[in-house]
Amino acid sequence: MDDVNAVKALEPVLDYSIRVVGSGIEIFGVVIIVTGIAWSTYLRAGFQRLQDPDRALAPAGSGSLCCGRYHKDGRT
């Protein structure tokens, strides 16, 4: 009977430990997912700059690439 009492005495400690480890695993998973989204967004922006270097280098409103927008003087 002493073994049963010892296990019952350890039960709250084990329960808390399991909850802490589980929460740590969940937080780690969320950090991995958020980091992956941020990394892929960063890489995608870099690849888009590499695919069209004129767009990355042209100042805004220079008219070198119109992309379907109309200019004030009527050019397309």
FENQUI-V475234 format. One record per backbone hydrogen bond with DSSP energy under -0.5 kcal/mol. NH is the residue of the N-H (numbers start at 1). CO is the residue of the C=O. Records with the same first field share a line. If there is no record, write none. Layout:
BEGIN
NH->CO + CO
END
This chain:
BEGIN
5->1
6->2
7->3
8->4
9->5
10->6
11->7
12->8
14->10
15->11
16->12
17->13
18->14
19->15
20->16
21->17
22->18
23->19
24->20
25->21
26->22
27->23
28->24
29->25
30->26
31->27
32->28
33->29
34->30
35->31
36->32
37->33
38->34
39->35
40->36
41->37
42->38
43->39
44->40
45->41
46->42
47->43
48->44
49->45
50->46
51->47
52->48
55->52
56->52
57->53
58->54
62->59
69->66
71->75
74->71
END
